[in-house]
C-alpha cells in the first residue's frame, strides 16, 4: 500500500510526515539534554508554501559556550538558507524579521531580549521555495542530515513561532508577552517530530517582563 511505499521511500518530506504530531506546547519546552549529532526536532508548517519574507521568534536557555545552532531552514538547493546560530550561554528571546530581496529591500531585523540590533541586508534573490525543511537543535551540512555534535544545541528551546510576513514593532512586543500566534508555525498547535534524545517538559520559567534584563519569571 501507499504507507509501505512511503516507509521505504528516500524522500525525506513524505517519510517525515508519517510521524508528525500537532500539539499545543504552551507552558512547555523542548529539552536537549546532551551534546549529540542526532537529537533534533523536525517542524512541519500547517500550510507549506514559498516564503518571500518571514519572521522567526523563539526562546532558548543554555549554558554552553561554543557556537550552536538553534533553528535551521534548508531547501533542496541550500542547506543554510536561513539559520539561527548563537555563540554565548544565555537566556534568550530572539526574533528575526527577514524581507525578500526580489520584491522588497531584503532588510533583516534582529531583536534579542527586546533589544533591536543594527539592520542588515540579505543576499540578493532571497526567496525560500517550498517545501523547505525546518529543524531545531542541529546545524546541517546537507538538506537532511550532516550534523556535528560540536554545533548541536544543549539546553531548552520554547515558544517557537514563525510568520510568512514581517512583524511590526507592536507585533514583536506581543510576541514577548506570548500574545501573538504564528501563522506559519505556532507553539500553540505545533506540528513536529522528535528525533533522538529530546524531551518535552513543563517550563519552569515563562513570561517575559518586557524590556528589562530579566526576561523570565516563574510560570
Ligand atoms: Ca555544520
Boltz pocket constraint, residues with backbone or C-beta under 6 A from the ligand:
constraints:
  - pocket:
      binder: B
      contacts: [[A, 139], [A, 140], [A, 141], [A, 146], [A, 147], [A, 148], [A, 151]]
      max_distance: 6.0
